[in-house]
């Protein structure tokens, strides 16, 4: 964003103007698709999808992030739109230096520059909700200063309102899935991402949970240089994961194993999930250990939910239908018919497939550009047929979060073409699972980092 644009966005008039731009973008999508659906009008979806992507890319902010998320949910939108939205990049035009200087002054006070030995004027990275500047502390330590764009709360409120238009279109097309829970989950996660103090606590929580994992590194938060909208932490050097895409198989396997531990140890030992496992949130060190970055999208689940995840695995392994139903109910599904259970078992079999197969193998492969699209479309088609009779199935928020995170992580493993016995490392991880022990560890950790209300 330019300095002028950021300033204008931070005024009442700017908010109204943004609302108009977002409304126009979404209304255009609604009008085109509704015309095609109900009036028999034909449109060039590919051209319209490109125009929509351009509009969202220019808007930046939360709606761009939502577009990226929607692109990972098969059949949330017609294929042409999902394909285009998937190309939205997280990099956004950064704020100019004069504006950054004023923003830093607002966060740390008039003498903020004296708190650093050096503060780089150009952003090291710019994303949808903020940007990162590299700095040097007075003690010589390299720092990463994550500075939030102004007035993001208003932007999120505006964009989430418009997101309902997309979901209303979706439900008009297909009543098999109810989208209210999906919208609510996205809304809460986006709002949490604006709370940098909360993210700082999550960062400290992850450092605690992964302290014994030699293959994973977490930044150290610098509290004295952090506020609600500025998060300062130690800078962790590393290369992009895709730089290792053509590395030797052993190296790719080691990187994948470190990522597996980074994601699953917090889940099965503390009931905590890093819900945004895209490639940009990991970097690789020279020794093949990984840096875990960005803790804006974290969720803590009750121990019973984690038990449900494990119960479903055992249900699939033993073909125990009653246990599978119990697991789905633990996840939040209600009043499932026999046909819906069968359909969910197809999806569960896909997700759990790699850890049910006792051999060295890849996680899977991506049909087209989305991991799991083919299976998701098969499941969705069946739910659509059942929905005509049952009125649809409400997808629990917990499932939305877990499913998106698992598919995202699986996509990373596919990029690396890791060949591992996933069955053995998963069973080693859960063999000593104890729900009460998890509860005790979780409660102690959440109390320590003042996050107990998360649970």
Buried (B, 14 or more C-beta within 10 A) or exposed (E): BEBEBBBBBBEEEBBEEBBEBBBEBBEBBBEBBBEBEEEEEEBEBEEBBBBBBEBBBEBBBBBBBBBBBBBBBBBBBBBBBBBBBBBBEBBBBBBBBEBBBBBBEBBBEEEBEEBBEEBBEEBBBBBBBBBBBBBBBEEEEEBBBBBBBBBBEBBBBBBBBBBBBBBBBBBEBBBBBBBEBBBEBBBEBBBBBBBBBBBBBBBBBBBBBBEEBEBBBBBBBBEEBBBEBBBBBBBBEBEEBEEBEEBEEEBBBBBBBBBBBBBBBBBBBBBBBBBBBBBBBBBBBEEBBBBBBBBBBBBBBBBBBBBBBBBBBEBBBEEBEEBBBBBBBBBBBEEBEEBBBEBBBEBBEBBBBBBEEEEEBBBBEBBEEBBBBBBBBBBBBBBBEBBEEBEBBBBBBBBBBBBBBBBBBBBBBBBBBBBBBBBEBBBEBBEEBEBEEBBEBBBEBBEEBEBBEBB
